[in-house]
Amino acid sequence: MSTKTATITFNDGKPAVELPVLSGTLGPDVVDIRTLYAKSGVFTYDPGFMATASCRSAITYIDGDKGILLYRGYPIEQLAVQCDFLEVAYLILNGELPTRAQKDEFVSIIKKHTMVHDQLTRFYNGFRRDAHPMAVLVGVVGALSAFYHDAMDISDQYHRDISAHRLIAKLPTITAMAYKYNVGQPFMYPRNDLDYTANFMHMMFATPCERYEPNPVLVRALDRILILHADHEQNASTSTVRLAGSSGANPFACISAGIACLWGPAHGGANEAVLHMLEEIGDVSRIGEYIKRAKDKNDPFRLMGFGHRVYKNYDPRAKLMRETCHEVLNELGLHDHKLFKLAMALEKIALEDEYFVERKLYPNVDFYSGIVQSALGIPTRLFTAIFAMARTVGWIAQWNEMISDPEQKIGRPRQLYTGAAQRDVVPIGQRG
């Protein structure tokens, strides 16, 4: 029980209200306002929930001022270098890094679920060939609930585990199928002799007439992208998953809701926007022009992939992705490619220009991940879908944590009403 309290006083004659202050392992204390309305008749007002802790969580911790990101207490810098994606997925789901035996068992379980029901493949024929992959993911992932009735009791931990394994295993298959459908190529079945990320690349780039041999450098680059995007605390899409789940909705519906939220350009579409920006600039000779525009407050142009809403220091994920970016460009011999040469020149200016340094507008993870994925041959429209594939691990862990929380209630935000006061309906003939 907390011994700290905060007292709210009012200047309209209401009595002061004393509220408990709760402390977590790390980060700011929070004022527990659950009894505020009952005691005072007022709500709090916090658009965007920027100063509101909506839940207790033991999964991810961020300190944006210091550039810290922890999964279950482990620094992202260590996890991305020493672990692969499924190790990190196990950690996020279970709270601890796996032993060799635990990892082997987890990998085996995931591989058993990589195929999708054959009837699900027919859903793709209902979409236009040029449908955005995120539109396809929203529909297909939501439709999974029509196929897996055997594990829909969300009060049963075993059922929740099965659903988690299915989602983590099937998202790469569903995402790769969305790409194949876009380009008019046949779907490729999973290869369970490959690891998680190499298998995804096989399903993306192999064809029935040509075997795809994954390049270890490129596989590791994409695997690192998945690790860095696996969870990010109570962001918009994670909050969407939790809010949908608070009603008792099935996990497939909840993850589909998260995918829909992630699709927004202010959230998961940032790395896609980086490539569009680079294409708009077009050439190194035009960088000065666009830097000038970025500094002009009256110009709507903004440099995409620089700065971050949460990180007021260097994005810790960006440091890792910068190394990965250069590894990939070296491996593929693309440093002199027009687009990537432009990106590296833009990076150099942003890291040295006083305007950007003072404002801490450093290149963020989206800047580098967009470049890496483009170098791997992944089309820009698929970037956010791959983000969703990675974030599914975090979403399902957050959903599971919420379902298990004895304090969990259906989400019901309140509002500051600014509409008309109560009034009477006038008969239509008497309305002026």
Disulfide bonds with the S-S distance in Angstrom:
none
